[in-house]
Amino acid sequence: MDHAAPSSGIAGDVYQVAGELVANAVEAALYREIRVRFVREVRTVMLAVWDSSDAMPVLRPIVELSLEEIVPDARALEPGHNAGTRGRGLPIVQALAAECGVTRTEPHGKWVWARVAF
């Protein structure tokens, strides 16, 4: 049986995926409970975040821009201004995870999960 430790490269991927999933749950739950679960499996780390919202995550398409389309945003540093900076979390999770998905729970809520391979 192979008991080798996962490579240090997986830590960054796990942190990034966990951050994205928790940030989405915090926004969805709006001051209600969230739960976080990490499980080491054979050659993967399973991350799961539960929130009480019944709203399902929405995967927004990534829009590619040319250099000519990128212009400075004078309001970029203003508190609460997030034009064009939202909706990148789930594509990041998909890129880093070997597998990801959503499982509804009864009577409400959902687990959003991802497996990061090493």
C-alpha positions as a Markdown table, in Angstrom:
| # | Residue | x | y | z |
|---|---|---|---|---|
| 1 | Met | 0.0 | 0.0 | 0.0 |
| 2 | Asp | 1.4 | 3.4 | -1.0 |
| 3 | His | 1.4 | 5.9 | 1.9 |
| 4 | Ala | 3.4 | 8.6 | 0.2 |
| 5 | Ala | 2.5 | 12.1 | 1.2 |
| 6 | Pro | 0.8 | 14.2 | -1.4 |
| 7 | Ser | 3.1 | 16.6 | -3.3 |
| 8 | Ser | 3.3 | 20.1 | -1.9 |
| 9 | Gly | 1.8 | 21.4 | -5.2 |
| 10 | Ile | -1.6 | 20.0 | -4.2 |
| 11 | Ala | -1.7 | 22.3 | -1.1 |
| 12 | Gly | -2.1 | 25.5 | -3.3 |
| 13 | Asp | -4.8 | 23.9 | -5.4 |
| 14 | Val | -6.7 | 22.7 | -2.2 |
| 15 | Tyr | -6.4 | 26.2 | -0.7 |
| 16 | Gln | -7.7 | 27.9 | -3.8 |
| 17 | Val | -10.6 | 25.5 | -4.3 |
| 18 | Ala | -11.5 | 25.7 | -0.6 |
| 19 | Gly | -11.4 | 29.5 | -0.7 |
| 20 | Glu | -13.7 | 29.6 | -3.8 |
| 21 | Leu | -16.2 | 27.2 | -2.4 |
| 22 | Val | -16.3 | 28.8 | 1.1 |
| 23 | Ala | -16.7 | 32.3 | -0.4 |
| 24 | Asn | -19.6 | 31.2 | -2.5 |
| 25 | Ala | -21.3 | 29.5 | 0.5 |
| 26 | Val | -20.8 | 32.6 | 2.7 |
| 27 | Glu | -22.5 | 34.7 | 0.0 |
| 28 | Ala | -25.3 | 32.2 | -0.6 |
| 29 | Ala | -26.0 | 31.6 | 3.1 |
| 30 | Leu | -26.3 | 35.3 | 4.1 |
| 31 | Tyr | -25.5 | 35.1 | 7.8 |
| 32 | Arg | -26.7 | 31.5 | 8.2 |
| 33 | Glu | -24.7 | 28.4 | 8.9 |
| 34 | Ile | -22.2 | 26.9 | 6.5 |
| 35 | Arg | -20.2 | 23.6 | 7.0 |
| 36 | Val | -16.9 | 22.7 | 5.6 |
| 37 | Arg | -15.6 | 19.1 | 5.2 |
| 38 | Phe | -12.2 | 17.9 | 4.0 |
| 39 | Val | -11.6 | 14.2 | 3.5 |
| 40 | Arg | -8.4 | 12.6 | 2.3 |
| 41 | Glu | -9.2 | 9.8 | -0.2 |
| 42 | Val | -7.0 | 7.6 | -2.3 |
| 43 | Arg | -5.0 | 10.0 | -4.5 |
| 44 | Thr | -7.5 | 12.9 | -3.9 |
| 45 | Val | -8.6 | 15.4 | -1.4 |
| 46 | Met | -12.4 | 15.8 | -1.2 |
| 47 | Leu | -13.6 | 19.3 | -0.2 |
| 48 | Ala | -17.3 | 19.9 | 0.4 |
| 49 | Val | -19.0 | 23.0 | 1.6 |
| 50 | Trp | -22.6 | 23.0 | 2.7 |
| 51 | Asp | -24.8 | 26.1 | 2.9 |
| 52 | Ser | -28.5 | 26.5 | 3.7 |
| 53 | Ser | -29.5 | 28.2 | 0.5 |
| 54 | Asp | -31.6 | 26.3 | -2.0 |
| 55 | Ala | -30.2 | 28.4 | -4.9 |
| 56 | Met | -27.9 | 26.4 | -7.1 |
| 57 | Pro | -24.5 | 27.7 | -8.2 |
| 58 | Val | -24.4 | 29.4 | -11.6 |
| 59 | Leu | -21.5 | 28.8 | -13.9 |
| 60 | Arg | -20.9 | 32.0 | -15.9 |
| 61 | Pro | -19.2 | 31.7 | -19.2 |
| 62 | Ile | -15.6 | 33.1 | -19.3 |
| 63 | Val | -15.3 | 36.0 | -21.7 |
| 64 | Glu | -12.0 | 36.4 | -23.3 |
| 65 | Leu | -10.9 | 40.0 | -23.9 |
| 66 | Ser | -8.3 | 41.4 | -26.3 |
| 67 | Leu | -5.7 | 43.8 | -25.1 |
| 68 | Glu | -7.6 | 46.6 | -26.8 |
| 69 | Glu | -10.7 | 45.8 | -24.8 |
| 70 | Ile | -8.9 | 46.0 | -21.4 |
| 71 | Val | -9.2 | 49.6 | -20.1 |
| 72 | Pro | -8.5 | 51.1 | -16.6 |
| 73 | Asp | -11.4 | 51.3 | -14.3 |
| 74 | Ala | -11.3 | 54.5 | -12.3 |
| 75 | Arg | -13.6 | 53.1 | -9.7 |
| 76 | Ala | -11.7 | 49.8 | -9.2 |
| 77 | Leu | -10.5 | 50.7 | -5.7 |
| 78 | Glu | -13.8 | 52.0 | -4.4 |
| 79 | Pro | -15.4 | 49.9 | -1.7 |
| 80 | Gly | -18.2 | 47.7 | -3.0 |
| 81 | His | -17.2 | 48.2 | -6.7 |
| 82 | Asn | -16.8 | 44.8 | -8.4 |
| 83 | Ala | -17.6 | 45.4 | -12.0 |
| 84 | Gly | -16.2 | 42.5 | -14.1 |
| 85 | Thr | -14.5 | 40.8 | -11.1 |
| 86 | Arg | -17.2 | 38.3 | -10.1 |
| 87 | Gly | -18.1 | 34.9 | -11.5 |
| 88 | Arg | -14.7 | 33.4 | -11.8 |
| 89 | Gly | -14.8 | 31.0 | -8.9 |
| 90 | Leu | -16.5 | 28.0 | -10.4 |
| 91 | Pro | -14.4 | 28.0 | -13.5 |
| 92 | Ile | -11.3 | 28.1 | -11.3 |
| 93 | Val | -12.7 | 25.1 | -9.3 |
| 94 | Gln | -13.4 | 23.2 | -12.5 |
| 95 | Ala | -9.9 | 23.9 | -13.7 |
| 96 | Leu | -8.2 | 22.6 | -10.5 |
| 97 | Ala | -10.5 | 19.8 | -9.6 |
| 98 | Ala | -10.5 | 16.3 | -11.0 |
| 99 | Glu | -14.3 | 16.2 | -10.4 |
| 100 | Cys | -16.8 | 18.6 | -8.9 |
| 101 | Gly | -20.5 | 19.0 | -8.4 |
| 102 | Val | -23.5 | 19.9 | -6.3 |
| 103 | Thr | -25.7 | 17.6 | -4.1 |
| 104 | Arg | -29.0 | 18.9 | -2.8 |
| 105 | Thr | -29.9 | 18.2 | 0.9 |
| 106 | Glu | -33.3 | 17.9 | 2.6 |
| 107 | Pro | -35.1 | 19.8 | 3.7 |
| 108 | His | -33.0 | 22.6 | 2.3 |
| 109 | Gly | -29.4 | 23.5 | 1.3 |
| 110 | Lys | -26.7 | 21.8 | -0.7 |
| 111 | Trp | -23.2 | 20.5 | -0.6 |
| 112 | Val | -20.9 | 21.9 | -3.3 |
| 113 | Trp | -17.9 | 19.6 | -3.6 |
| 114 | Ala | -14.7 | 19.1 | -5.5 |
| 115 | Arg | -12.0 | 16.4 | -5.6 |
| 116 | Val | -8.5 | 17.6 | -6.1 |
| 117 | Ala | -6.1 | 14.9 | -7.3 |
| 118 | Phe | -2.4 | 14.4 | -6.4 |
